[in-house]
Amino acid sequence: MSREYVLTLSCPDRPGVVAAVSGLLAGQGCNITESQQFGDRDSRRFFMRVQFTSPAPEETLRPAFASLATELAMEFQLRDLAVRPRVLIMVSKFGHCLNDLLYRVRSGLLDIDIVAVVSNHPDLRPLTQSYGIDYHHLPVTPDTKPRQEAEVLALLEHYHVDFVVLARYMQVLSEDLCGKLAGRAINIHHSFLPSFKGAKPYHQAHARGVKLIGATAHYVTSDLDEGPIIEQEVARVNHSHSPADLVAIGRDLECVALARAVKWHAEQRVLLDGNKTIVFPR
């Protein structure tokens, strides 16, 4: 029986890449069901995502692509779409993003398996366990941070985690942990124009009379809240909105932006291009 796969790749831009990839797939008896590509003129790199069905097993396809990768100086990923990504969520006390992701998975709107939730507070244990998911309370202080992050890494290995979602996890990850999670950890944070940092950003925005508020989902790097952006969502507000209104609107935006970013990453629709991303949404 045919299986469905997704191939993502990047390589130096040159003529013939699409022909080489499609020719290889045709030679293996594959049928392309979706294909998107982009050539970045600045970096001179070519990016491509191909979804296809194949009678050939992954063990046959992977060596064939590895040979082509050597020829084209190509980086690639191949995934069987029948295998759902295994996700660990990290959260603190705000549960709106966690609750949204749990609901989307249960409703069949998000094709991932949430295998565990880690938090530095016990508050969201009842919510998590109501979905039958393991909850790990790992408190953290400046003195215990290295040990706590070592426990997080152990859980990632124990659950065979594919990627991590920081669903309003209000702790800064160490440079070491950021490096180990490079390209597979997604964070969400408020994003205002202008931006307000520090305590009570919604109250600061209200005091300045902002007209747009928003949220940004991005990959985690050691530069706080400055990783490659995957998705952003905004809403118009006005003088009639109170700080509490802005908080409520902002939380909805955070849920929407994060859910899209998680979905696109899980479907391998996001490719890294230096400090930015190439996103091939459906």
Residue, then its C-alpha position, 0 to 999 in steps of 0.5 A: m500500500s502507498r504511504e504519504y510522505v513529506l520532503t523538505l529541502s534547501c540547497p544553493d539555488r541553481p537550475g534543475v533542482v525541481a527537475a532532479v527532485s521530481g525525476l527522482l520521485a517519478g523514478q521511485g513510482c511516487n505521486i506528488t500531491e502538493s509542491q511549493q518552492f521558493g528561491d531566496r535572492d538574498s541568500r541564494r538558497f532554494f527551498m522546497r516542500v513536496q508531499f507525495t505518496s509512494p509504494a516504496p518504503e522509507e528505507t528505499l527512499r531515504p538513501a535515494f535522497a541522500s545520494l541526490a543531497t550529496e550531488l546538490a549540496m542539499e539539506f533535507q528531511l523526509r517524514d512519514l505523515a502517518v507518524r505523528p510528531r511527539v510534543l512536550i509542552m512547557v507552561s507556567k501559570f497562564g493556561h490559555c495556550l495549553n488549554d487551546l492546544l489540548y482541545r485542538v489535538r483532542s478535536g482532531l484539528l492538530d495532528i500531534d501527540i502531546v506526550a507530557v507537560v512540564s511546568n515550574h508551577p503545580d497549577l495546571r496539573p488538573l487541566t493536563q491530567s483531565y486529558g490523560i497526559d503526564y504532568h511534571h512539576l519542576p520548580v526552578t530558581p536561579d540556583t537550581k536552573p541547571r539541575q531543572e533543565a537537566e531534568v527537562l532534557a531527561l524527559l525529552e529523551h524519555y518521551h522521544v520528543d520531536f519538538v517542544v512548545l513553550a506555551r507561556y512558559m515564563q522562564v528564560l531557557s539557558e543558552d545551552l538548552c536553547g542550543k540543544l533545542a535549536g529549530r525544534a522549540i517554539n515560543i509565544h509572546h505578546s508583540f506590540l507596535p510599539s513593543f513594551k517590555g517588562a511588567k504589565p505590557y498590556h497596561q503599558a500599551h493601554a497607557r500609550g493608547v496603542k491601536l494594534i496589539g498582537a502576538t508572535a510565535h517564533y523559534v527559541t534562541s539564546d536571544l530572548d524573544e528574537g528567534p526566527i518568526i513563524e507566525q504573527e497575529v494582530a487585532r485593532v483596539n481603541h480608546s474604549h478598551s480597558p487593560a483587562d480587555l487588552v489582556a483578553i484579546g491578547r490571549d486569544l491572539e496568542c492562542v491563534a498564532l501559537a496553534r498555527a505555528v505548531k501546526w505548520h511546524a508539525e507538517q514541515r511547512v517551516l524552513l529556516d533561512g538564517n534568522k528568518t523562516i520560509v513558511f509554506p502554508r496550505 
